[in-house]
């Protein structure tokens, strides 16, 4: 097992696809006889607002997500890559949501993992039982979405760049279904690739400030040229979301995304094809969660030696 480090910001780019994509797959225990409603109907737009806009019932629960990535034509990523994320979030009254999220990355036969803790006005990296504070110059950007306190779940997802209300293209309602014993409304949409990759570009700056791009070999920026190449390379982006029928809180999301750049765009993107498949589940909705704070052992500066070793270990 390689040294542990926080890779919560890696899914800022990858897990951001978990919501608001679009498609026609079914949930594991879904059962629906309803026909899909028309795209862009008033009903589906209302559902999006209720799910990701102000919602006093989206205050607590547990997140569990997995993203599987397969890249062709990039020597560093010959083997499949998997990113996992899990942990509780909680919001009390009108305060900002808090969360303690375990993140794992399986890359080139090794495993990296750690915790991202959002508590009070701080951001901390957890390594085992020890925590390291992120400087305010970086933490302020990470915590920014939490200032929107009218939907705790939505604000936590926004920390990871998840913004389905921005990306949804031709959203439509599939019908009523049961997911994990809950009555839900199944919705689907295509994704606006331009908006999606613009958010990826913004988040890449955060990745770089935390040295994550350096450590795992991601580009340190996603400039306009790269974004244009990514948009042109998008062949499909399909997925599904299920929101509670009564409380309008997200319960599940799945996605399947495929990119295949042209020979010209391959020179910019450095890969010949890429597929992303993932799932996000939200459980224990409405059940208060205790957010454990690791014992602070140092600052972000104290982590630099560990990060140097990690950068070498994953080359």
ABEGO torsion letter per residue (X at the ends): XBBBBBAAAAAAAAAAAABGBEEABBBAABBBABBBBBBGBAAAAAAAAAAABBBAABABEBBBBBBBBBBBGBAAAABBBBBBBBEBBBBBEABBBBBBBBBBBBBGGBBBBEBBBBBEABBBBBBEABBBBBBAAAAAAAAAAAABAABAAAAAAAAAGBBAAAABBGBBBAEBBBBGGBBBBBBBBBBBAAAAAAAAAAAAAAAAAAGAAAAAGBBABBBAAAAAAAAAABABBBBBBBBBAAAGBBABBBBBBBBBBBAAAAAAAGBABBBBBBBBBBBGBGBBBBBBBBBBAEBAAAAAAAAAAAAAAAX
